[in-house]
Amino acid sequence: MHKLHLYRIKAESPEFACEKANELLNPEKKNNLSEEEQLFLARVIKILAKLDEVLKKEGVRMRSLGFLDINEEKKYSFLKQNLKIIDDKTALNKINTELEPNWRNAEFKFTMLSGNVVDLITSYFDTNTIDLEDIIFRYMNLSKPSKTTIEAIGKTVYFKEEYHGNIFYCFNNILSPETGGNYDLFDELNEIGCSESASEIEDMWVMAESNFSVEKLILGCISQENESYIYGDHDYRRWDPSSFTIEELNNLYDSDPKERERWNSEKDTYNKIEKFNVLIDINEDEDYDQEGHYAPLYELNYKGEKGQTYIVFADVPGFGV
């Protein structure tokens, strides 16, 4: 289920209004990698991308890195041999740390690899000073469990069957609010006598849920003068800002059954709002998804703000529907 959220912001142009709203609502996540680690990871990803191309050229026999299972000795040897060949040909001075570490845009993903491929890759690249597994966890903004818990998870049938033995896929799934944790894995850990590991994972999920914030897709905005602006190149928009005016938004809130108040600074009190005005009022309505209630409207502020007022439209995904 997707929900419409509105945000009021001052800006000198509609483009800047949308860009600033996007910056404030979707702060960039830091992966806490040093320059050396970023360069190392960039090189690993470039090598894996080239390896993926080699496997695809092999056709159906090898398929691609994301589908490869190397339980067979022949496939294991082929993968390791080509990994070494490509590694030797990949020069450090040609690595772009800004573009190549973005595994999310690569055709393969760390979460899509089988466990034995992950094990081969991490063991191949690990050194006395570099722990690739740890780097990938931090790059994916995932909390890393203790070594004891990783070993305990590796003993479970659920991990091998549901997560294909891939620890990154496992924790990317477990720590997602969409999954609600994974009680089947918790139960199996308890059954095999690893209750402390089960508790550790459950605590990690609770922490991840409390720190989670969904990405808000900025659709565009309308100005106080009813000029509309479309932001981004999205193929589909559930709400089109150009279909609204300030007056129409005011009427939608006036039809809302929720009673609202506006601060009266002269009388130092709140007055009931008779006519809602999106240019000065806010609507922090927790029941907005109920019948008759309209979208929440918040105000965004930042240092040095100036210009006219814009109402920014955002598409916010929800879970469970």
C-alpha positions in Angstrom: 0.0 0.0 0.0 1.4 3.4 -1.0 0.5 6.6 0.7 0.6 10.3 -0.3 2.6 12.6 2.0 2.8 16.4 1.5 5.6 18.6 2.6 5.6 22.4 2.7 9.0 24.0 2.1 10.4 27.4 1.1 12.7 27.5 -1.9 13.9 29.8 -4.7 12.8 27.4 -7.4 10.6 24.3 -7.8 13.6 22.2 -8.8 15.4 23.2 -5.6 12.3 22.6 -3.5 12.1 19.0 -4.7 15.9 18.5 -4.4 16.0 19.9 -0.9 13.0 17.9 0.2 14.6 14.7 -1.2 17.8 15.5 0.7 16.0 16.1 4.0 13.6 13.2 3.7 16.0 10.6 2.3 19.4 11.3 3.9 22.3 9.4 2.3 23.3 6.4 4.2 27.0 6.2 5.1 28.7 2.9 4.8 31.5 3.8 7.1 34.2 2.4 4.8 37.7 3.9 4.7 39.2 5.0 1.4 41.3 1.8 1.3 38.2 -0.4 1.9 36.2 1.5 -0.8 39.0 1.0 -3.3 39.2 -2.7 -2.3 35.5 -3.2 -2.7 35.4 -1.4 -6.0 38.0 -3.7 -7.4 36.2 -6.8 -6.1 33.0 -5.7 -7.7 34.7 -4.9 -11.0 36.3 -8.3 -11.0 33.0 -10.0 -10.2 31.2 -8.1 -12.9 33.8 -9.3 -15.5 33.5 -12.8 -14.1 29.8 -12.6 -14.6 30.3 -11.8 -18.2 32.6 -14.8 -18.7 30.1 -17.1 -17.2 27.3 -15.8 -19.4 29.5 -16.5 -22.5 29.7 -20.1 -21.4 26.0 -20.4 -22.0 23.5 -22.6 -20.2 26.2 -24.8 -18.8 27.5 -22.1 -16.5 24.7 -19.6 -16.7 25.7 -16.5 -14.6 27.2 -15.7 -11.3 23.8 -15.1 -9.7 22.6 -18.6 -10.6 25.8 -20.6 -10.3 26.2 -23.3 -7.7 29.7 -24.7 -7.5 29.1 -27.9 -5.6 30.7 -29.7 -8.6 34.5 -29.7 -8.6 34.6 -28.8 -12.3 32.6 -25.6 -11.8 34.5 -24.7 -8.7 37.8 -25.0 -10.5 36.5 -23.0 -13.5 35.3 -20.2 -11.2 38.5 -20.0 -9.2 40.7 -20.1 -12.3 38.8 -17.3 -14.0 38.7 -15.3 -10.8 42.5 -15.4 -10.7 42.9 -14.5 -14.4 40.6 -11.5 -14.2 42.1 -10.4 -10.9 45.6 -10.3 -12.5 44.3 -8.1 -15.3 42.4 -5.6 -13.2 44.6 -2.6 -12.5 44.0 -0.6 -9.4 44.7 2.7 -11.2 41.7 2.2 -13.4 39.1 1.7 -10.6 36.4 4.3 -10.1 35.4 4.2 -6.5 32.4 6.5 -7.1 30.7 4.2 -9.7 31.9 0.7 -9.4 31.1 0.0 -5.7 27.4 0.4 -6.5 26.5 -3.3 -6.4 22.8 -2.4 -6.4 23.1 -1.5 -10.1 25.2 -4.5 -11.1 23.5 -7.4 -12.8 24.7 -9.7 -10.0 24.1 -8.8 -6.3 25.8 -10.1 -3.2 22.4 -11.2 -1.9 21.7 -13.3 -5.0 24.8 -15.5 -4.9 24.8 -19.1 -3.6 26.5 -19.7 -0.3 29.4 -21.6 -1.8 30.1 -18.9 -4.3 30.1 -16.3 -1.5 32.5 -18.5 0.5 34.9 -18.8 -2.4 34.8 -15.1 -3.2 35.4 -14.0 0.4 38.2 -16.6 1.1 39.9 -15.6 -2.2 39.9 -11.9 -1.4 40.5 -12.0 2.3 43.9 -10.9 3.6 45.5 -10.4 6.9 44.3 -6.8 7.0 41.1 -7.0 4.9 37.9 -8.9 5.9 35.7 -8.8 2.8 32.7 -10.2 4.6 32.8 -7.4 7.2 33.2 -4.8 4.4 30.2 -6.1 2.5 28.1 -6.1 5.7 29.0 -2.4 6.3 28.6 -1.5 2.6 25.0 -2.9 2.6 24.3 -1.0 5.9 23.6 -4.2 7.7 24.6 -5.0 11.3 27.0 -7.9 11.5 26.3 -10.6 14.0 28.9 -12.2 16.1 31.2 -15.0 14.7 29.5 -17.5 17.1 26.0 -16.6 15.7 27.2 -16.8 12.1 28.6 -20.3 12.8 25.3 -21.2 14.5 23.2 -20.0 11.6 25.4 -22.1 9.2 24.3 -25.2 11.1 20.6 -24.7 10.4 18.7 -26.4 7.6 16.6 -23.3 7.2 19.7 -21.2 6.3 20.9 -23.7 3.7 17.5 -24.2 2.1 15.8 -20.7 2.3 18.9 -18.5 2.1 21.0 -20.9 -0.1 23.8 -20.6 2.5 24.3 -16.8 1.7 24.8 -14.9 4.9 24.2 -11.5 3.2 20.9 -12.6 1.7 20.0 -14.0 5.2 20.6 -10.8 7.1 19.3 -8.5 4.3 16.0 -10.4 4.7 16.0 -10.8 8.5 16.7 -7.2 9.2 14.0 -5.9 6.9 10.8 -4.6 8.5 8.9 -6.2 5.7 9.7 -9.7 6.9 9.0 -9.1 10.6 12.1 -11.0 11.5 12.3 -14.7 10.9 10.8 -16.9 13.6 11.4 -20.2 11.7 15.2 -19.5 11.9 14.9 -18.4 15.5 13.0 -21.6 16.4 15.6 -23.8 14.7 18.4 -22.1 16.5 16.7 -22.7 19.8 16.1 -26.3 18.9 19.8 -27.0 18.2 20.8 -25.4 21.5 21.8 -22.0 20.1 19.4 -19.8 22.1 21.9 -17.0 22.7 22.3 -16.6 18.9 18.6 -16.6 18.4 18.3 -13.9 21.0 21.1 -11.9 19.4 19.4 -12.0 16.0 16.0 -11.0 17.4 17.6 -8.1 19.2 19.3 -7.0 16.0 15.9 -7.1 14.2 14.2 -5.0 16.9 17.0 -2.4 16.6 16.8 -2.4 12.8 13.1 -1.9 12.9 13.4 1.0 15.3 15.9 2.7 13.1 14.2 2.0 9.8 12.8 4.7 7.6 11.2 4.1 4.2 12.4 6.0 1.2 10.0 8.7 0.1 9.7 9.0 -3.7 9.5 12.7 -4.6 7.0 13.2 -7.4 7.1 17.0 -7.8 5.5 20.1 -6.3 3.1 23.0 -6.8 3.9 26.6 -5.8 1.8 29.0 -3.9 0.9 30.5 -7.3 -0.3 27.1 -8.5 2.6 26.4 -10.8 3.4 22.7 -11.0 6.7 21.0 -11.4 7.4 17.3 -12.1 10.5 15.8 -10.4 12.5 12.9 -11.6 12.0 10.6 -14.6 9.6 8.1 -12.9 7.7 6.0 -15.4 4.6 5.9 -13.2 3.2 8.4 -10.7 0.3 7.5 -8.4 -0.3 11.2 -7.7 0.4 14.0 -10.3 1.1 17.4 -8.7 -0.1 19.1 -11.9 -3.6 17.7 -11.2 -3.9 19.8 -8.0 -4.1 23.5 -7.0 -3.7 25.1 -3.6 -7.4 25.7 -3.4 -8.3 22.1 -4.2 -5.9 20.9 -1.5 -7.5 23.2 1.0 -10.9 21.9 0.1 -9.7 18.3 0.6 -8.6 19.1 4.1 -11.8 21.0 4.9 -13.7 17.8 4.0 -11.6 15.8 6.4 -13.4 14.9 9.6 -10.4 15.6 11.8 -10.6 18.7 13.9 -7.4 20.8 13.7 -6.0 23.8 15.6 -3.8 26.7 14.7 -1.5 28.5 17.1 -2.6 32.1 17.9 0.6 33.8 19.0 -1.2 37.0 20.0 -3.5 35.2 22.5 -0.9 32.5 23.3 -3.4 29.8 22.6 -4.7 27.4 19.9 -7.8 28.2 17.8 -9.9 25.7 16.0 -9.3 25.9 12.2 -12.4 26.7 10.3 -10.7 27.0 6.8 -7.6 24.9 6.3 -4.7 26.6 4.5 -1.9 24.3 3.2 0.4 27.3 3.0 0.4 27.9 6.8 -1.2 24.9 8.5 0.0 21.3 9.1 -1.8 18.0 9.3 -0.1 15.4 11.5 -3.0 13.0 11.2 -2.1 9.4 12.3 -5.5 8.2 11.1 -5.1 9.6 7.5 -5.4 6.2 6.0 -9.0 5.8 7.4 -12.0 6.8 5.3 -12.4 10.5 4.8 -9.0 11.5 6.2 -6.6 13.1 3.8 -2.8 12.9 3.5 -0.5 14.2 6.2 1.1 17.6 5.6 4.4 18.5 7.3 6.7 21.5 7.2 10.4 21.1 6.2 12.9 23.7 7.4 16.6 24.2 6.7 19.2 26.8 7.4 19.1 29.7 5.0 15.7 28.9 3.6 14.1 31.6 1.4 11.9 32.1 -1.6 8.2 31.2 -2.1 6.3 28.3 -0.6 6.0 25.0 -2.3 3.9 21.9 -1.6 6.0 18.8 -2.4 4.3 15.5 -3.2 5.9 12.2 -2.0 4.9 8.6 -2.6 5.6 6.6 0.5 5.4 2.8 0.4 3.8 0.9 3.3 3.9 -2.7 4.4 1.5 -5.5 4.9 -0.9 -4.8 2.0 
